[in-house]
Each structure stands twice: as C-alpha cells, then as structure tokens.
C-alpha cells in the first residue's frame, strides 16, 4: 500500500446525527395516521392537565409550540394538535435499534445529549 493510500484509509470521518423531534418521529412511525398532523408529546398527553411539552413535531412548531412549555400553553397555540403522553419505553427501544444500525457502520461512537 502506498503512503498516499494508507493516509487516505486512515482519515477520520465524523458523522453528526441530530435526532430532533425524536419522540414525535417514533409516535408517527407507530401511528402512520399522524403523518402531516401537528403532534405534541408531554406529560400524560392531556393538555387540560398540568404537564410540560417534551417535544413537538414540525407541524406543531409552525404554531409556536416548543419543548419545555406548559401543555396548556401549547393547547392555546394549537388546539387541533394530537396530544400524546410520553412513552419512554418506546423511545428507548427505538433508540437502541438506531444505535445498533450505527454500530454496524462504525464500532466507535460518542453519544452526547443536549
């Protein structure tokens, strides 16, 4: 192997993956009928009760809904959204599946959470 070929094979490649609105994406995968609808996930999924938005899909964000806002405020901005409770078991399972795919590409991963 030439020095050039060796240096090319040893180059680092970094892939950044941002799993924005991941919870909403998992819910939409489980329930295809949610496609194209505003989806807000947080608390127990009841916007009339106390709770905080964990995430909102892009359709809901168009109405000003964002994470960390009270569910009641989200409902005022987007009353026609589909409101769902947080399902951590489903999100963890989907995350593990995704990580397995990434491991098949590269055994070296650095995971960061925001």
C-alpha positions in Angstrom: 0.0 0.0 0.0 1.4 3.4 -0.9 1.8 6.1 1.7 -0.9 8.1 0.0 -3.4 5.2 0.0 -2.5 4.4 3.7 -3.1 8.1 4.7 -6.4 8.1 2.8 -7.6 4.9 4.6 -6.7 6.4 8.0 -8.6 9.6 7.6 -11.2 10.3 10.3 -14.8 10.7 9.3 -17.2 12.3 11.7 -20.9 11.9 11.4 -23.2 14.2 13.4 -26.8 13.0 13.8 -29.3 15.3 15.4 -32.4 13.4 16.5 -34.7 16.4 16.6 -38.3 15.7 17.5 -37.3 12.0 18.0 -40.2 11.2 20.3 -42.7 12.6 17.7 -41.0 10.6 14.9 -41.3 7.4 17.0 -45.0 8.1 17.6 -45.6 8.8 13.9 -43.9 5.5 13.0 -46.2 3.6 15.4 -49.2 5.5 14.1 -49.0 6.5 10.4 -52.3 8.3 10.6 -50.4 11.1 12.5 -48.5 11.9 9.3 -48.9 15.6 8.4 -50.8 16.4 11.7 -49.4 18.6 14.5 -48.2 16.2 17.3 -47.3 17.3 20.8 -45.9 14.9 23.3 -45.7 15.7 27.0 -46.9 14.9 30.5 -49.8 12.4 30.4 -50.9 13.7 27.0 -53.8 15.7 28.4 -53.3 19.5 27.6 -56.0 20.4 30.2 -53.9 18.9 33.0 -50.6 20.0 34.4 -47.6 19.0 32.2 -44.8 20.1 30.1 -44.2 19.6 26.4 -41.3 17.1 25.8 -41.3 17.7 22.1 -43.5 18.8 19.2 -43.2 17.8 15.5 -42.5 20.4 12.9 -46.2 20.8 12.0 -46.9 21.8 15.7 -43.9 24.1 15.8 -45.4 26.1 13.0 -47.9 27.3 15.6 -45.3 28.2 18.1 -45.4 25.0 20.2 -41.9 24.1 21.6 -40.4 21.8 24.2 -40.4 22.9 27.8 -43.6 25.0 27.5 -46.7 24.2 29.6 -49.1 21.8 27.9 -51.9 24.3 28.5 -50.0 27.0 26.6 -49.4 24.6 23.7 -53.1 23.8 23.5 -53.9 27.5 23.3 -51.5 27.9 20.4 -52.6 24.6 18.6 -55.9 23.2 19.9 -56.2 20.9 16.9 -52.9 19.1 17.6 -52.8 15.4 18.6 -51.6 15.4 22.3 -49.9 12.2 23.4 -48.3 11.1 26.7 -44.6 10.4 26.9 -43.8 6.7 26.1 -40.2 6.3 27.3 -40.2 2.5 26.7 -41.0 3.0 23.0 -38.4 5.8 22.7 -35.7 3.7 24.4 -36.4 0.7 22.2 -36.3 2.8 19.0 -33.1 4.5 20.2 -31.4 1.1 20.8 -32.4 -0.1 17.3 -30.9 3.0 15.8 -27.7 2.7 17.7 -27.4 -0.9 16.5 -27.6 0.3 12.9 -24.9 2.9 13.7 -22.7 0.2 15.3 -22.9 -1.8 12.1 -21.4 1.1 10.3 -18.8 2.0 12.9 -18.0 0.5 16.3 -16.7 3.8 17.5 -19.5 6.2 18.7 -19.5 9.2 21.0 -23.0 9.9 22.3 -23.9 13.3 23.5 -27.2 14.5 24.9 -28.4 18.1 24.9 
